Amino acid sequence: QLQLVESGGGLVQPGGSLRLSCAASGFTLPIYVIGWFRQAPGKGREGVSCISSSGGRTNYADSVHGRFTVSRDNAKNTVYLQMNSLNPEDTAVYYCAARIRQDYSDYDCGGMSYWGKGTVVTVSS
């Protein structure tokens, strides 16, 4: 059974850092595009960052560019989101999602097929 499990969320002070992990099971991660999304209280879901199957191509939302870094370790079937310089506007439930790549350069955030249940990130003093 295909499964994505996020971890690493928690409470952090403004300016702090967290690293989220997304562990995949039941499928071969190296052929999947992986995305990180978030949903803040009272708001819709937004794309944060996506990474191609090899890890060679990434994209970021303007709101996190320069602060967040996505990476993947296909040998460990895990994708990471390093979040630095966090601010209260980053408070949200963070989800990872996956879909089969269209080609090696594919890193689009659309059309995700599988979703994790999310991990909560709270940025507050």
The 8 nearest C-alpha neighbors of each residue, nearest first, counted from 0:
[[1, 25, 2, 24, 26, 3, 23, 113],
 [2, 0, 25, 26, 24, 3, 23, 113],
 [1, 3, 24, 23, 0, 25, 4, 115],
 [4, 2, 115, 23, 22, 21, 114, 24],
 [5, 3, 22, 115, 21, 2, 23, 6],
 [4, 6, 21, 20, 117, 118, 22, 115],
 [7, 5, 20, 19, 8, 118, 21, 4],
 [8, 6, 19, 18, 20, 9, 17, 5],
 [7, 9, 120, 119, 118, 6, 19, 17],
 [10, 8, 120, 121, 119, 11, 7, 118],
 [9, 11, 121, 122, 120, 12, 123, 8],
 [12, 10, 122, 15, 121, 123, 9, 13],
 [11, 13, 124, 123, 122, 15, 14, 10],
 [14, 12, 86, 85, 15, 122, 123, 124],
 [13, 15, 84, 85, 12, 86, 16, 83],
 [14, 16, 13, 84, 12, 85, 11, 83],
 [17, 15, 83, 82, 85, 84, 14, 18],
 [18, 16, 82, 81, 19, 83, 7, 15],
 [19, 17, 81, 80, 82, 7, 20, 79],
 [18, 20, 7, 80, 79, 6, 8, 81],
 [19, 21, 79, 6, 5, 78, 7, 22],
 [20, 22, 5, 78, 77, 4, 79, 3],
 [23, 21, 77, 4, 3, 76, 20, 5],
 [24, 22, 3, 76, 2, 77, 21, 4],
 [25, 23, 2, 26, 1, 3, 22, 76],
 [24, 26, 1, 0, 2, 23, 27, 3],
 [27, 25, 24, 1, 28, 23, 0, 2],
 [28, 26, 29, 30, 25, 76, 31, 24],
 [27, 29, 31, 30, 76, 26, 73, 23],
 [30, 28, 52, 73, 31, 27, 53, 76],
 [31, 29, 52, 28, 99, 100, 27, 32],
 [32, 30, 99, 52, 100, 98, 28, 29],
 [31, 33, 51, 52, 100, 98, 97, 50],
 [34, 32, 97, 50, 96, 49, 31, 98],
 [33, 35, 49, 96, 95, 48, 108, 97],
 [34, 36, 95, 48, 47, 94, 49, 46],
 [37, 35, 46, 47, 94, 45, 93, 95],
 [36, 38, 93, 92, 45, 44, 91, 94],
 [39, 37, 44, 91, 92, 43, 42, 45],
 [38, 40, 91, 42, 90, 41, 92, 37],
 [41, 39, 42, 91, 38, 90, 92, 43],
 [40, 42, 39, 43, 38, 44, 91, 92],
 [43, 41, 39, 40, 38, 44, 45, 91],
 [42, 44, 38, 45, 41, 39, 40, 37],
 [43, 45, 38, 37, 36, 42, 46, 39],
 [46, 44, 37, 36, 47, 38, 43, 60],
 [45, 47, 36, 48, 35, 37, 60, 44],
 [46, 48, 36, 60, 35, 59, 45, 37],
 [49, 47, 59, 35, 58, 34, 46, 60],
 [48, 50, 34, 58, 57, 108, 33, 106],
 [51, 49, 57, 106, 33, 54, 56, 32],
 [50, 52, 106, 32, 54, 56, 53, 105],
 [51, 53, 32, 31, 29, 30, 54, 50],
 [54, 52, 55, 51, 29, 103, 56, 30],
 [55, 53, 51, 52, 56, 50, 71, 70],
 [54, 56, 53, 51, 57, 50, 52, 104],
 [57, 55, 51, 54, 50, 106, 104, 58],
 [58, 56, 50, 49, 51, 106, 55, 59],
 [57, 59, 48, 49, 50, 60, 56, 106],
 [60, 58, 48, 64, 47, 61, 63, 49],
 [59, 61, 47, 62, 63, 64, 48, 46],
 [60, 62, 64, 63, 59, 47, 65, 58],
 [61, 63, 60, 64, 59, 47, 66, 65],
 [64, 62, 66, 61, 60, 67, 65, 59],
 [63, 65, 61, 66, 59, 62, 60, 67],
 [66, 64, 67, 63, 68, 59, 61, 83],
 [65, 67, 83, 63, 64, 82, 84, 68],
 [68, 66, 82, 81, 63, 65, 83, 64],
 [69, 67, 81, 80, 82, 70, 66, 65],
 [68, 70, 80, 79, 81, 67, 48, 50],
 [71, 69, 79, 78, 54, 80, 68, 72],
 [70, 72, 78, 79, 77, 73, 54, 69],
 [73, 71, 75, 74, 77, 76, 78, 70],
 [72, 74, 76, 75, 29, 71, 28, 77],
 [73, 75, 72, 76, 77, 29, 28, 71],
 [74, 76, 73, 77, 72, 22, 71, 78],
 [77, 75, 73, 23, 74, 28, 22, 72],
 [76, 78, 22, 75, 21, 72, 71, 23],
 [79, 77, 71, 21, 20, 70, 72, 22],
 [80, 78, 20, 70, 19, 69, 71, 21],
 [79, 81, 69, 19, 18, 68, 82, 20],
 [82, 80, 18, 68, 67, 17, 69, 79],
 [81, 83, 67, 17, 16, 18, 66, 80],
 [82, 84, 16, 66, 85, 67, 15, 81],
 [85, 83, 14, 15, 66, 16, 86, 82],
 [84, 86, 14, 83, 13, 15, 16, 89],
 [85, 87, 13, 88, 89, 122, 14, 84],
 [86, 88, 122, 89, 90, 123, 13, 85],
 [87, 89, 86, 90, 122, 85, 91, 39],
 [90, 88, 87, 86, 91, 85, 122, 121],
 [91, 89, 121, 120, 88, 122, 87, 39],
 [92, 90, 39, 38, 120, 37, 93, 119],
 [91, 93, 119, 38, 37, 118, 117, 120],
 [94, 92, 37, 117, 118, 36, 91, 119],
 [95, 93, 117, 36, 35, 115, 37, 116],
 [94, 96, 35, 34, 115, 114, 36, 21],
 [95, 97, 114, 34, 113, 33, 111, 115],
 [98, 96, 33, 113, 111, 32, 112, 31],
 [99, 97, 111, 112, 31, 32, 100, 113],
 [98, 100, 31, 30, 32, 101, 97, 112],
 [101, 99, 31, 102, 32, 105, 30, 98],
 [100, 102, 105, 99, 103, 104, 32, 31],
 [101, 103, 105, 100, 104, 52, 99, 30],
 [102, 104, 105, 52, 100, 101, 51, 53],
 [105, 103, 102, 106, 51, 56, 55, 52],
 [104, 106, 102, 51, 103, 107, 100, 101],
 [107, 105, 51, 50, 32, 49, 104, 56],
 [106, 108, 109, 105, 49, 32, 51, 50],
 [109, 107, 49, 34, 106, 110, 46, 111],
 [110, 108, 107, 111, 34, 98, 46, 106],
 [109, 111, 112, 108, 98, 107, 97, 113],
 [112, 110, 98, 97, 109, 113, 96, 108],
 [113, 111, 98, 97, 110, 114, 96, 99],
 [114, 112, 97, 96, 111, 98, 115, 3],
 [115, 113, 96, 95, 3, 116, 97, 112],
 [114, 116, 3, 4, 117, 95, 94, 96],
 [117, 115, 94, 114, 4, 118, 5, 3],
 [116, 118, 94, 93, 115, 5, 92, 119],
 [117, 119, 93, 8, 92, 5, 6, 120],
 [120, 118, 92, 8, 91, 9, 93, 121],
 [119, 121, 8, 9, 90, 91, 92, 10],
 [122, 120, 90, 10, 9, 123, 11, 119],
 [123, 121, 87, 11, 12, 90, 13, 10],
 [124, 122, 12, 87, 13, 121, 11, 10],
 [123, 12, 13, 122, 11, 87, 10, 121]]
